[in-house]
């Protein structure tokens, strides 16, 4: 009976952690949807995506707390508990940056933003979706094929480089068009593009940790 309860708890922790991974990716997807809608002038659709994102992020916070509680009570080996905890924390940080990005988008929906800038931000968000989905694939491969997990994690570096390039392009656009938008709008756009870069950076940081875990599992 004790073994049965231990296995059930282990399954519950892994199920909760998997749910958080899925939701973390969903926040990035909703951010992209909000920016796609913003560049088309569809404020209602953009706000709807941001509302969904906020609800998802709240659930992620609840899941993180539940996972940590389960980890303290469970029978997982200490190394596995530590690995899950680190991954959950990193995914939570990524979701927090996505939430910060969404808040800036919400404010900017009521401002005059050049369509060219919305377009570049939407392209940046598309790269973030690629990073997030690749990261999920890498994490899922950890327990099945560490070498495959490592390769997927490595590809995130390349996409993160694309995000960095677009970050510089947006900053240049803000400078070039500073006379066409208000100072407040420029400030919020700066906050937005920096938050989006932080999403990529936090995902890349998680990918680095996945590579470490993959190496450790490959040598077992």
ZITASUL-V250220 format. One record per backbone hydrogen bond with DSSP energy under -1.0 kcal/mol. NH is the residue of the N-H (numbers start at 0). CO is the residue of the C=O. E is the energy in kcal/mol with one decimal. If there is no record, write none. Layout:
{{NH & CO & E} {NH & CO & E}}
//
This chain:
{{4 & 0 & -2.3} {5 & 1 & -2.2} {6 & 2 & -2.4} {7 & 3 & -2.2} {8 & 4 & -2.3} {9 & 5 & -2.2} {10 & 6 & -2.5} {11 & 7 & -2.2} {12 & 8 & -2.4} {13 & 9 & -2.2} {14 & 10 & -2.4} {15 & 11 & -2.6} {16 & 12 & -2.6} {17 & 13 & -2.3} {18 & 14 & -2.0} {19 & 15 & -2.1} {20 & 16 & -2.0} {21 & 17 & -2.1} {22 & 18 & -2.3} {23 & 19 & -2.7} {24 & 20 & -1.8} {25 & 21 & -1.9} {26 & 22 & -2.0} {27 & 23 & -1.2} {28 & 24 & -2.1} {29 & 25 & -2.4} {30 & 26 & -2.0} {31 & 27 & -2.2} {32 & 28 & -2.2} {33 & 29 & -2.3} {34 & 30 & -2.0} {35 & 31 & -2.7} {36 & 32 & -2.3} {37 & 33 & -2.1} {38 & 34 & -2.2} {40 & 37 & -1.5} {41 & 36 & -2.9} {42 & 40 & -1.3} {45 & 41 & -2.1} {46 & 42 & -2.8} {47 & 43 & -2.0} {48 & 44 & -2.0} {49 & 45 & -2.0} {50 & 46 & -2.4} {51 & 47 & -2.1} {52 & 48 & -2.4} {53 & 49 & -2.2} {54 & 50 & -1.8} {55 & 51 & -2.4} {56 & 52 & -2.7} {57 & 53 & -1.9} {58 & 54 & -1.8} {59 & 55 & -2.1} {60 & 56 & -1.9} {61 & 57 & -1.8} {62 & 58 & -2.7} {63 & 59 & -2.7} {64 & 60 & -1.9} {65 & 61 & -2.2} {66 & 62 & -3.2} {67 & 63 & -2.2} {68 & 64 & -2.1} {69 & 65 & -2.6} {70 & 66 & -2.5} {71 & 67 & -1.6} {73 & 69 & -1.9} {80 & 76 & -2.3} {81 & 77 & -2.3} {82 & 78 & -2.3} {83 & 79 & -2.5} {84 & 80 & -2.4} {85 & 81 & -2.4} {86 & 82 & -2.3} {87 & 83 & -2.6} {88 & 84 & -2.4} {89 & 85 & -2.2} {90 & 86 & -2.4} {91 & 87 & -2.0} {92 & 88 & -2.0} {93 & 89 & -2.1} {94 & 90 & -2.2} {95 & 91 & -2.0} {96 & 92 & -1.9} {97 & 93 & -1.9} {98 & 94 & -2.4} {99 & 95 & -2.2} {100 & 96 & -2.1} {101 & 97 & -2.5} {102 & 98 & -2.1} {103 & 99 & -1.6} {104 & 100 & -2.2} {105 & 101 & -2.5} {106 & 102 & -1.7} {107 & 103 & -2.5} {108 & 104 & -1.3} {109 & 106 & -1.5} {110 & 107 & -1.6} {117 & 113 & -1.9} {118 & 114 & -2.6} {119 & 115 & -1.8} {120 & 116 & -2.3} {121 & 117 & -2.4} {122 & 118 & -2.1} {123 & 119 & -2.0} {124 & 120 & -2.2} {125 & 121 & -1.8} {126 & 122 & -1.7} {127 & 123 & -1.6} {128 & 124 & -1.9} {129 & 125 & -1.8} {130 & 126 & -2.4} {131 & 127 & -2.6} {132 & 128 & -2.6} {133 & 129 & -2.1} {134 & 130 & -2.3} {135 & 131 & -2.1} {136 & 132 & -2.0} {137 & 133 & -2.3} {138 & 134 & -2.4} {139 & 135 & -2.5} {140 & 136 & -1.6} {143 & 140 & -1.2} {144 & 140 & -3.2} {148 & 144 & -2.2} {149 & 145 & -2.3} {150 & 146 & -2.1} {151 & 147 & -2.3} {152 & 148 & -2.2} {153 & 149 & -2.0} {154 & 150 & -1.6} {156 & 153 & -1.0} {158 & 154 & -1.6} {159 & 155 & -2.7} {160 & 156 & -1.6} {161 & 157 & -1.2} {162 & 158 & -1.9} {163 & 159 & -2.1} {164 & 160 & -2.0} {165 & 161 & -2.2} {166 & 162 & -2.3} {167 & 163 & -1.9} {168 & 164 & -1.9} {169 & 165 & -2.7} {170 & 166 & -2.2} {171 & 167 & -2.3} {172 & 168 & -2.2} {173 & 169 & -2.4} {174 & 170 & -1.8} {175 & 171 & -2.7} {176 & 172 & -1.9} {177 & 174 & -1.1} {179 & 176 & -1.9} {185 & 181 & -2.4} {186 & 182 & -2.1} {187 & 183 & -2.3} {188 & 184 & -2.4} {189 & 185 & -2.2} {190 & 186 & -2.2} {191 & 187 & -2.4} {192 & 188 & -2.6} {193 & 189 & -1.9} {194 & 190 & -2.3} {195 & 191 & -2.4} {196 & 192 & -1.9} {197 & 193 & -1.8} {198 & 194 & -1.6} {199 & 195 & -1.7} {200 & 196 & -2.5} {201 & 197 & -2.7} {202 & 198 & -2.1} {203 & 199 & -2.4} {204 & 200 & -2.2} {205 & 201 & -1.9} {206 & 202 & -2.3} {207 & 203 & -2.1} {208 & 204 & -1.6} {209 & 205 & -2.3} {210 & 206 & -2.2} {211 & 207 & -1.8} {212 & 208 & -2.4} {213 & 209 & -2.6} {214 & 210 & -2.3} {215 & 211 & -2.2} {216 & 212 & -2.4} {217 & 213 & -2.2} {218 & 214 & -1.4}}
//
